[in-house]
């Protein structure tokens, strides 16, 4: 009958839409893996247009947009991902990183224009740093061992002038990375000595600068080494 035909047509349309969505996402992942962030972002954009509740595609769109230095676009996408899945540590950490990136660009602009206020930044920059810290903190509540969140929270705190707490977070980032390597080595049944720990050089450099600001030249030299 007509009702059954309409039901079949609706089901077929839904299945076609879901298949198309999966295809767009899968193609985006493939392109992202090859480093083609622009084409990957377009696939993820089509996926969220087809299903605005697809948190994973919003997250991937945010990462690809950030990779192209499209930070405001990335922030919007990652905010949507966090809204849809509020208990995902990586989404909060990624959003915090993007927001801090926007704030850091503004701080550089303030410095170049010689307009940075003593002891603080303009209200927009301060709000961005505060929002970034909120997301880093939330990420760490969900996953206390997440090295990236510790590191980026440390950088944001340093930009605020909170040197003492920044040092704590940067050191926590290094410990978290060491623990992650140890866990990986243990799961493989090998010694942690077989898996040397490597960090982005900027973490050590930033830690050294922070320690020097604290007046601890010995610890700063060790971080720079």
N, C-alpha and C positions, 0 to 999 in steps of 0.2 A: 504494500500500500504506500501512499504518498509519505506518511510519517516515517516508515522504515527506510524509504529511499533517501529522505532528507537526513535521517540519522546516519546512514551509511556515507552520504556525501560529506557530512560534518566530520565524521571519524576519519575519512580519507584525507580531507583537507588538513586536519590536525596532524595526522601521521606524516603528511608531506612537509608540513611546516617544521615538525620536529626533526625530520631527516635533513632538511635544508639547514636548520640551525646547527646540528651536529657536524654537517659537512663544512660550514663556514668556520666553526671553531677549530676543527681538525686541520683545515687548510691554514688557518692563522697560526696554529702551533708549529706547523711545518715551516712556514715562512719565518717565524720568529727564531726558530732553531738555526736557520741559515743566516741570520743577521739582517734580514729584510724587514726592519721594523715598520716601515711605511706601509708596505703591502699587507703585513700581518695586522696592523691597526685597522686597515680598511675591512678586513675579514671580521675582526672582532666587532667593529662598528655595525656591520650588517647583522651580526648575531644579536646584538643588544637591541637593534631596531626591530628584529623579528620577535625577540622575547626580552622585554625590559627587566624581567626578574632574573635574568641569567647572571648571577653574581660573578661566576668564574670568567665570563667574557668581559664584564666590566673591569675586573681585576687585570686581566691580560691587556685590555685596551689601555688601562692606566700605565702599565709597565712599558708598553710600546710607545706611548706618547711621551713618557719621561725619557726614553732612550733617544727620542728625536728632539729633546730639549723643549718640548711643548708642555711646560710644567702646569700652567693653569688648566689645560685640557686634561692632563693626567690627574690633577687634584680632583676635578669634577667626577671623573670616572671612578677613582678610588673611593671617593666619598660615597658614591652609589653602591660600590661593592661592600663597604663597611656597613652601610645602612641595611643592606639585604642580609648580610651575614656578620652580625656584630661581634661574634666570638672567634673570629679568625685572626690570630696574632700576626701573620704575615701581611694581611691587608692593612692592619693598623700601622705596622712598621713601615710599609711602603708609602702610605699616605703621609705619615710623619716625615719621612725622608723627602718627599716632594715638597711639602709645605716648608720644611727647613731650607730646601733649595731655593724656593721663591724668596724667603726671608733673607738668605745669604746674598742673593743677587741685589736685593734692596740695600743691604748693609754695605756692599761694595760701592753701590751708587752713592750712598751717603758719604762714604769716605772720599770718593773722587770729587764730590761736590763740596767737601769740607763742611757739611751741614749736620754731621752726627752730633747729637746732643751729648753733653758730658753725663756719663752714668746711665745712658739709655738710648733707645732708638725712637723713631716716630711711632705713632699709635698703630699704624697698619702693620709695620714690621714687628712690633712687640706682640700684636695679636696673632700674627702668623707663627712666631716662635712659641707662644703659649699653646696654640692649637697643636703644633707639632709635638710639643712635650706631652700633651694630654694623650696623643695617640701612641707615642713611644712608651709611656707609662702603662697604658692599657695593654699594649702588646706584651710587655714584661709581666703583667699580672697573669696573662694567659699562658705565656711561655717564659719563665724567669731566666732561662739559659740562652735566650736568643741574642747572639753576639752583635748582630747588626743593629738591633734596637738599643743596646747598651752604648755602642759606639756613636750612633747618631744622636742619641740623647746627650751624650757627653759633648758633642760638637755644638748642639743647640744651647746647652748650658754655658759653654765657653763664650758663645756669641752674646749671651746675656750678661757675661761678666761674673758668673758663678763658678769660679775656678776650682774651688775645693770640691764641690760635688761633681764637676766635670771630670776631675782626676779619678774619682771613685768609679764613675761610669766607664771611663776608658779602660781602666784596669779590669773592670768586670767583663768588658768585651773581650779582652785578651784571655782571661781565665775561661770564659765561655767557649772561645775557639779551641783552647787546649782541651777542655772537657769533651767537646764534640769529636776531636781527633782521637782521643782516648777511647771514646765509646765506639767509634768506627773500627779502630784497631782491635778492640775486644770482640766485636761481632765477627771479625774475620779470623779470630784466633791468633792474631799476631801481636808482637810487642808494640807499644806506642812509639818506641824508638824507630820502628820501621816506617812511621808516617810522620815526617817532620812537620811541625806547625808553621804555617806561613800566614802572614797578615798583610793587609794593605800598608805600605810604608807610611801613609799619612796618619795612621793610628799612632805609631810610635813617635812620629814627628810632632803631632799635636799634643800627645802626652808629654813629650819632652818640653815643649813650649809652655804648657800649663804648669809643669813642675818648676820650670825656671821662674815663672811669674810668682809662684809660691815661695821662691827663694831656695828651693832644694836643688842646688846645682849638681850634687853627686847623683841623685836619682835621675835628673834631667840628662846628664851625660850618658847614663846607662841606657836610657830610652832612645837617645840619638844613635847609640853605637850599632 
